Amino acid sequence: MARKESVQSGGIVFGDWKLMPVDSRNWELCKLGESCWRPLGRFYQFNTFDLALQYAADCEMKNECHDREMELADAIAAYRTIVAVLRDDVRDAISRIAKGE
């Protein structure tokens, strides 16, 4: 999926989520909308990135279950997949940033 950027294009993208730097201490979580990144008013710091990922994974899981029932084992498997994909996206983004890409 091609990314559609807002005026502020910096940050760490993982899936349809983005941690955008706000100031020297804070990041804001954004969600990709139809034409741009939508700020969510959820702020994180360097030592709370895991909470941003947990929130994003929770939202993705809710979307998975929105129109259907899932057995607990299936829901846990789906959640693990969501977390793995988001984790890999974050690792890739951090690696690209470290390489100056």
Backbone as JSON Lines, residues from 0, in Angstrom:
{"i":0,"aa":"M","n":[0.84,-1.17,0.0],"ca":[0.0,0.0,0.0],"c":[0.88,1.23,0.0]}
{"i":1,"aa":"A","n":[0.63,2.16,-0.89],"ca":[1.4,3.4,-0.93],"c":[0.99,4.29,0.23]}
{"i":2,"aa":"R","n":[1.95,4.88,0.85],"ca":[1.68,5.76,1.98],"c":[1.28,7.14,1.5]}
{"i":3,"aa":"K","n":[0.28,7.71,2.12],"ca":[-0.12,9.08,1.84],"c":[0.3,9.9,3.04]}
{"i":4,"aa":"E","n":[1.13,10.86,2.81],"ca":[1.71,11.62,3.91],"c":[0.96,12.92,4.15]}
{"i":5,"aa":"S","n":[0.91,13.33,5.39],"ca":[0.41,14.65,5.73],"c":[1.55,15.64,5.54]}
{"i":6,"aa":"V","n":[1.33,16.89,5.91],"ca":[2.38,17.9,5.79],"c":[3.61,17.47,6.56]}
{"i":7,"aa":"Q","n":[3.4,16.9,7.75],"ca":[4.52,16.4,8.53],"c":[4.81,14.98,8.07]}
{"i":8,"aa":"S","n":[5.98,14.77,7.49],"ca":[6.25,13.45,6.93],"c":[7.23,12.63,7.74]}
{"i":9,"aa":"G","n":[7.8,13.17,8.82],"ca":[8.75,12.41,9.62],"c":[8.05,11.43,10.54]}
{"i":10,"aa":"G","n":[8.8,10.48,11.05],"ca":[8.25,9.56,12.03],"c":[8.56,8.12,11.72]}
{"i":11,"aa":"I","n":[8.0,7.24,12.52],"ca":[8.2,5.8,12.39],"c":[6.87,5.18,11.98]}
{"i":12,"aa":"V","n":[6.84,4.58,10.8],"ca":[5.62,3.98,10.25],"c":[5.64,2.48,10.5]}
{"i":13,"aa":"F","n":[4.52,1.95,10.97],"ca":[4.35,0.51,11.12],"c":[2.91,0.17,10.77]}
{"i":14,"aa":"G","n":[2.77,-0.54,9.64],"ca":[1.43,-0.82,9.15],"c":[0.73,0.48,8.81]}
{"i":15,"aa":"D","n":[-0.5,0.63,9.25],"ca":[-1.26,1.86,9.04],"c":[-1.14,2.81,10.22]}
{"i":16,"aa":"W","n":[-0.06,2.67,10.97],"ca":[0.18,3.47,12.17],"c":[1.48,4.24,12.01]}
{"i":17,"aa":"K","n":[1.59,5.33,12.74],"ca":[2.8,6.13,12.67],"c":[3.03,6.84,14.01]}
{"i":18,"aa":"L","n":[4.27,6.77,14.49],"ca":[4.68,7.56,15.64],"c":[5.38,8.78,15.07]}
{"i":19,"aa":"M","n":[4.79,9.95,15.28],"ca":[5.3,11.19,14.72],"c":[5.94,12.02,15.84]}
{"i":20,"aa":"P","n":[7.17,12.49,15.64],"ca":[7.79,13.31,16.68],"c":[7.04,14.63,16.86]}
{"i":21,"aa":"V","n":[6.79,14.96,18.11],"ca":[6.08,16.19,18.43],"c":[7.06,17.24,18.94]}
{"i":22,"aa":"D","n":[7.93,16.82,19.85],"ca":[8.96,17.71,20.39],"c":[10.13,16.83,20.82]}
{"i":23,"aa":"S","n":[11.05,17.38,21.58],"ca":[12.25,16.62,21.94],"c":[11.97,15.43,22.86]}
{"i":24,"aa":"R","n":[10.79,15.35,23.45],"ca":[10.49,14.27,24.39],"c":[9.32,13.38,23.97]}
{"i":25,"aa":"N","n":[8.48,13.85,23.09],"ca":[7.21,13.16,22.85],"c":[6.99,12.78,21.39]}
{"i":26,"aa":"W","n":[6.23,11.7,21.23],"ca":[5.78,11.21,19.93],"c":[4.26,11.13,20.01]}
{"i":27,"aa":"E","n":[3.58,11.37,18.89],"ca":[2.14,11.19,18.85],"c":[1.8,10.06,17.89]}
{"i":28,"aa":"L","n":[0.89,9.2,18.32],"ca":[0.45,8.1,17.48],"c":[-0.58,8.61,16.49]}
{"i":29,"aa":"C","n":[-0.4,8.23,15.22],"ca":[-1.32,8.62,14.16],"c":[-1.8,7.36,13.45]}
{"i":30,"aa":"K","n":[-2.95,7.47,12.8],"ca":[-3.53,6.36,12.03],"c":[-3.73,6.86,10.61]}
{"i":31,"aa":"L","n":[-3.39,6.03,9.64],"ca":[-3.56,6.4,8.24],"c":[-5.04,6.44,7.9]}
{"i":32,"aa":"G","n":[-5.49,7.6,7.43],"ca":[-6.88,7.75,6.99],"c":[-6.94,7.64,5.48]}
{"i":33,"aa":"E","n":[-7.99,8.16,4.89],"ca":[-8.15,8.05,3.45],"c":[-7.09,8.84,2.68]}
{"i":34,"aa":"S","n":[-6.69,9.98,3.2],"ca":[-5.75,10.81,2.44],"c":[-4.57,11.32,3.23]}
{"i":35,"aa":"C","n":[-4.55,11.03,4.54],"ca":[-3.43,11.54,5.34],"c":[-3.36,10.83,6.69]}
{"i":36,"aa":"W","n":[-2.31,11.15,7.42],"ca":[-2.14,10.62,8.78],"c":[-3.02,11.43,9.72]}
{"i":37,"aa":"R","n":[-3.83,10.75,10.52],"ca":[-4.72,11.41,11.47],"c":[-4.13,11.29,12.88]}
{"i":38,"aa":"P","n":[-3.76,12.4,13.51],"ca":[-3.28,12.36,14.9],"c":[-4.39,11.84,15.81]}
{"i":39,"aa":"L","n":[-4.01,11.01,16.78],"ca":[-5.0,10.4,17.67],"c":[-5.03,11.02,19.06]}
{"i":40,"aa":"G","n":[-4.12,11.95,19.33],"ca":[-4.08,12.54,20.67],"c":[-3.52,11.58,21.71]}
{"i":41,"aa":"R","n":[-2.78,10.59,21.26],"ca":[-2.14,9.61,22.15],"c":[-0.65,9.83,22.06]}
{"i":42,"aa":"F","n":[-0.02,10.17,23.19],"ca":[1.37,10.57,23.2],"c":[2.24,9.54,23.94]}
{"i":43,"aa":"Y","n":[3.45,9.35,23.42],"ca":[4.37,8.36,23.97],"c":[5.76,8.96,24.02]}
{"i":44,"aa":"Q","n":[6.6,8.34,24.82],"ca":[8.0,8.72,24.91],"c":[8.85,7.53,24.51]}
{"i":45,"aa":"F","n":[10.16,7.75,24.38],"ca":[11.05,6.69,23.89],"c":[10.9,5.39,24.68]}
{"i":46,"aa":"N","n":[10.62,5.49,25.95],"ca":[10.55,4.28,26.78],"c":[9.14,3.7,26.86]}
{"i":47,"aa":"T","n":[8.21,4.24,26.07],"ca":[6.85,3.71,26.07],"c":[6.38,3.33,24.66]}
{"i":48,"aa":"F","n":[7.33,3.15,23.72],"ca":[6.96,2.71,22.36],"c":[6.15,1.42,22.41]}
{"i":49,"aa":"D","n":[6.49,0.54,23.34],"ca":[5.77,-0.73,23.43],"c":[4.28,-0.5,23.7]}
{"i":50,"aa":"L","n":[3.96,0.55,24.45],"ca":[2.55,0.84,24.72],"c":[1.84,1.33,23.47]}
{"i":51,"aa":"A","n":[2.54,2.06,22.62],"ca":[1.96,2.5,21.34],"c":[1.65,1.28,20.47]}
{"i":52,"aa":"L","n":[2.57,0.33,20.45],"ca":[2.35,-0.89,19.67],"c":[1.21,-1.71,20.25]}
{"i":53,"aa":"Q","n":[1.12,-1.78,21.57],"ca":[0.03,-2.52,22.19],"c":[-1.31,-1.9,21.84]}
{"i":54,"aa":"Y","n":[-1.37,-0.57,21.87],"ca":[-2.61,0.13,21.52],"c":[-2.99,-0.16,20.07]}
{"i":55,"aa":"A","n":[-2.01,-0.04,19.16],"ca":[-2.27,-0.3,17.75],"c":[-2.74,-1.74,17.54]}
{"i":56,"aa":"A","n":[-2.08,-2.69,18.19],"ca":[-2.46,-4.1,18.06],"c":[-3.88,-4.33,18.59]}
{"i":57,"aa":"D","n":[-4.22,-3.68,19.69],"ca":[-5.56,-3.8,20.26],"c":[-6.6,-3.29,19.26]}
{"i":58,"aa":"C","n":[-6.33,-2.15,18.64],"ca":[-7.27,-1.59,17.66],"c":[-7.4,-2.52,16.45]}
{"i":59,"aa":"E","n":[-6.28,-3.06,15.98],"ca":[-6.31,-3.99,14.85],"c":[-7.11,-5.24,15.2]}
{"i":60,"aa":"M","n":[-6.95,-5.74,16.42],"ca":[-7.68,-6.93,16.85],"c":[-9.18,-6.64,16.92]}
{"i":61,"aa":"K","n":[-9.53,-5.47,17.41],"ca":[-10.95,-5.09,17.45],"c":[-11.54,-5.06,16.05]}
{"i":62,"aa":"N","n":[-10.75,-4.58,15.08],"ca":[-11.23,-4.58,13.7],"c":[-11.43,-6.0,13.19]}
{"i":63,"aa":"E","n":[-10.53,-6.92,13.57],"ca":[-10.65,-8.33,13.16],"c":[-11.94,-8.94,13.69]}
{"i":64,"aa":"C","n":[-12.34,-8.56,14.9],"ca":[-13.49,-9.18,15.56],"c":[-14.78,-8.38,15.39]}
{"i":65,"aa":"H","n":[-14.72,-7.27,14.73],"ca":[-15.86,-6.36,14.69],"c":[-17.14,-7.01,14.16]}
{"i":66,"aa":"D","n":[-17.03,-7.73,13.06],"ca":[-18.22,-8.3,12.43],"c":[-18.31,-9.81,12.52]}
{"i":67,"aa":"R","n":[-17.52,-10.41,13.4],"ca":[-17.56,-11.87,13.51],"c":[-17.12,-12.31,14.88]}
{"i":68,"aa":"E","n":[-17.56,-13.51,15.24],"ca":[-17.11,-14.12,16.48],"c":[-15.87,-14.94,16.2]}
{"i":69,"aa":"M","n":[-14.99,-15.0,17.19],"ca":[-13.78,-15.81,17.07],"c":[-13.64,-16.63,18.34]}
{"i":70,"aa":"E","n":[-13.19,-17.85,18.19],"ca":[-12.83,-18.66,19.34],"c":[-11.59,-18.02,19.96]}
{"i":71,"aa":"L","n":[-11.4,-18.2,21.25],"ca":[-10.28,-17.59,21.95],"c":[-8.94,-17.99,21.32]}
{"i":72,"aa":"A","n":[-8.77,-19.26,21.01],"ca":[-7.5,-19.71,20.41],"c":[-7.24,-19.02,19.07]}
{"i":73,"aa":"D","n":[-8.3,-18.83,18.27],"ca":[-8.16,-18.14,16.99],"c":[-7.84,-16.66,17.21]}
{"i":74,"aa":"A","n":[-8.47,-16.05,18.19],"ca":[-8.21,-14.64,18.5],"c":[-6.77,-14.44,18.97]}
{"i":75,"aa":"I","n":[-6.28,-15.34,19.79],"ca":[-4.9,-15.24,20.27],"c":[-3.93,-15.41,19.1]}
{"i":76,"aa":"A","n":[-4.21,-16.35,18.21],"ca":[-3.35,-16.54,17.03],"c":[-3.37,-15.3,16.15]}
{"i":77,"aa":"A","n":[-4.54,-14.72,15.94],"ca":[-4.65,-13.5,15.13],"c":[-3.9,-12.35,15.79]}
{"i":78,"aa":"Y","n":[-4.04,-12.22,17.1],"ca":[-3.35,-11.15,17.83],"c":[-1.83,-11.3,17.72]}
{"i":79,"aa":"R","n":[-1.35,-12.53,17.85],"ca":[0.09,-12.78,17.71],"c":[0.58,-12.37,16.33]}
{"i":80,"aa":"T","n":[-0.19,-12.67,15.3],"ca":[0.18,-12.3,13.94],"c":[0.21,-10.78,13.8]}
{"i":81,"aa":"I","n":[-0.79,-10.11,14.32],"ca":[-0.85,-8.64,14.27],"c":[0.38,-8.05,14.94]}
{"i":82,"aa":"V","n":[0.69,-8.53,16.15],"ca":[1.85,-8.01,16.89],"c":[3.14,-8.27,16.13]}
{"i":83,"aa":"A","n":[3.28,-9.45,15.55],"ca":[4.5,-9.79,14.8],"c":[4.68,-8.87,13.6]}
{"i":84,"aa":"V","n":[3.6,-8.6,12.89],"ca":[3.68,-7.71,11.72],"c":[4.04,-6.29,12.15]}
{"i":85,"aa":"L","n":[3.38,-5.79,13.17],"ca":[3.7,-4.44,13.65],"c":[5.13,-4.36,14.17]}
{"i":86,"aa":"R","n":[5.56,-5.37,14.91],"ca":[6.93,-5.41,15.44],"c":[7.94,-5.38,14.3]}
{"i":87,"aa":"D","n":[7.72,-6.2,13.29],"ca":[8.65,-6.24,12.15],"c":[8.67,-4.91,11.42]}
{"i":88,"aa":"D","n":[7.51,-4.27,11.28],"ca":[7.45,-2.96,10.63],"c":[8.26,-1.92,11.42]}
{"i":89,"aa":"V","n":[8.14,-1.95,12.74],"ca":[8.9,-1.01,13.58],"c":[10.39,-1.28,13.45]}
{"i":90,"aa":"R","n":[10.78,-2.53,13.51],"ca":[12.2,-2.88,13.36],"c":[12.74,-2.4,12.02]}
{"i":91,"aa":"D","n":[11.98,-2.62,10.95],"ca":[12.41,-2.19,9.63],"c":[12.55,-0.67,9.57]}
{"i":92,"aa":"A","n":[11.57,0.04,10.13],"ca":[11.61,1.51,10.13],"c":[12.81,2.02,10.9]}
{"i":93,"aa":"I","n":[13.07,1.45,12.06],"ca":[14.22,1.88,12.87],"c":[15.52,1.58,12.14]}
{"i":94,"aa":"S","n":[15.58,0.43,11.48],"ca":[16.78,0.07,10.7],"c":[17.01,1.06,9.57]}
{"i":95,"aa":"R","n":[15.95,1.43,8.87],"ca":[16.08,2.42,7.77],"c":[16.54,3.76,8.32]}
{"i":96,"aa":"I","n":[15.99,4.17,9.46],"ca":[16.39,5.43,10.06],"c":[17.86,5.39,10.45]}
{"i":97,"aa":"A","n":[18.3,4.29,11.04],"ca":[19.7,4.15,11.44],"c":[20.63,4.2,10.25]}
{"i":98,"aa":"K","n":[20.16,3.72,9.08],"ca":[20.99,3.76,7.86],"c":[20.88,5.09,7.13]}
{"i":99,"aa":"G","n":[20.03,5.99,7.63],"ca":[19.87,7.29,7.01],"c":[18.99,7.29,5.77]}
{"i":100,"aa":"E","n":[18.15,6.28,5.65],"ca":[17.26,6.2,4.48],"c":[16.0,7.0,4.68]}
